[in-house]
Amino acid sequence: MSKDERGTLLNLPEVIAQVRIEFDRYEAALLAHDIDAINGFFLDSEITVRLGVAEHGYGMEAIRIYRRRAEPVHPRRSLRNTVITAIGTDAASVTTEFVVPDSSAIGRQTQTWALTSEGWKIVAAHVSQVPSEVLRRD
């Protein structure tokens, strides 16, 4: 745990642990292609945003429409370099990379989580892919 120059608590272990549990549950739902469960991790609001590889979802209704049409993720998708950064006691970001067999692309996923009256919810998400041969590793 540390504090930034304004005194904001960063990386409280209990917040990281809570978000890790929800993030792992989200990933399990994604691998199972459990659409209702996946949608349930997002804040049900018009301010929720999900920018994907080939779509932009502004508001939960647009995200639901995308999810109904989306193909399942590869069942052997694996994550690496997952970093959870807790910001105070009620917000966190999660970044991770994902790879799938038979693809040289590196997927990237970022989520902003907020603690709401209904528990931890994703309020913003971004998913992208880049060919591994053009990925800078500075």
Secondary structure, DSSP 8 states (H G I E B T S, - for coil): -EE-TT--EE--HHHHHHHHHHHHHHHHHHHHT-HHHHHHTB--STT-EEE-SS-EEESHHHHHHHHHH-----TT-EEEEEEEEEETTTEEEEEEEEE-TT--EEEEEEEEEEEETTEEEEEEEEEEEEEGGG----
